[in-house]
């Protein structure tokens, strides 16, 4: 972990040349856009208006103006109006759907995002508290989603380093009012829960969580590599699964279900599928998302 | 996870016959002692007085009386008086040293402890917040320490199930006053931080953390098995390490340093040792506990 804003520039050296960038107008994405442009890169600027607040249209206009000033192409998108403000998960899904649509249209699949170390800590803690099929691992510096390749070059850079970078370069940005709305779980985590944990256990709690996420992420990659082959198979061999350790069974089944297109996989789904390895249990189980896993002729299938 | 106190009995079926049991006098260990005795087992009752409060001598007498009533051998130990109350880590070290001494004297190496699912959640969260060489994994159902084999048969049983068991069997126990002292980090976690997280994110936070610990623990076992051989070597081959993934390097080095008797290994120690794989870095680094790791002739050593 570096502690100077030099980190902001150093992290950008291994990005592809042809890029999309998601810019909300907040300090993180504005600073990232500036740092990218300073390297001579000409990313296409994407802005998605979630319609969370009345003045969000003004944010879109502001980002459009910034792109124009930098001589960059701009594409805006807008959330379809919801009765009450959209939930975080819906908003995120709509945003990525917009990014993916633009990527297809422009033939550019690489999208750079301004997620930073504080975001990583929040994501990791949310994953642990929310529970899911896997333990927490945070975000990856490079990952794929909806046909996009997501790059997060600032995942190891702290928010305060980004703000220092932005101030040093005399950038201006929009304050994102949704960031202060503690109705959103992530904001509550950022503005209340993490400061509370720091008060209880010391300032270094945040860095400790970052490190735990980094260890978990690297180990998760290692484990995924170990079950990558099985996870790509259309069906799993019961015999092969039975020879695996508990954790290997779980992760192989999790990645295999994901590979079969099963959504919202819970730990209970993984364990129920693992239950199919026992002879005494019915040979078909329900998965959360309305699909089934079935055992037949020594193999597991998704239906 | 079962939800009935039947769990308390079911979990005791695979313990060795000749056993030590740690009994503080609190509800967890008193219930465990009762449940064990009900299976016909005759464990030796060990009680360690940490001297945390004036009446702790009375706890020791109470546990001695309980053992006598059940026809069981009792061995008591006492923390040497400290100027101010001992820190948690010192108290724990002294307690295990006492257990180990008794184990050697009696020739019984198996010790059963009453740690339960709520303890597991606290341990896991403490590990994450405190930071260490590894990410959190909680406690193991069976582990070794100071020549003892520690058994935690109730690691999957919730505190409330234990209390239900104790009430159903009309047991009496001592309230442990140290449990309400929020000066201790673990008590603060139990009495303030976890209820706060539940209030912020819902009651299920505790079960989610338990599940994350269970996943992490099983994966950690899997990974340890993968680097068990290297971890036993007196020296590590630089060439072999270089061929490993990042996570495998880290975990191999962590387990190897532990196997070499290095204490208090931080993530920074692991990363500094990993730095020895690069040619450009000095061939000797300091470890936290005053020892050194050195590269010589294509091998890593601890000195």
Interface residues (C-beta under 8 A of the other chain):
Chain A: X127 X128 X129 X130 X131 X134 X135 X136 X185 X188 X189 X192 X193 X196 X197 X200 X201 X204 X205 X207 X208 X209 X211 X212 X213 X215 X216 X218 X219 X221 X222 X223 X225 X245 X246 X247 X248 X250 X251 X267
Chain B: X127 X128 X129 X130 X131 X134 X135 X136 X185 X188 X189 X192 X193 X196 X197 X200 X201 X204 X205 X207 X208 X209 X211 X212 X213 X215 X216 X218 X219 X220 X221 X222 X223 X225 X245 X246 X247 X248 X250 X251 X267
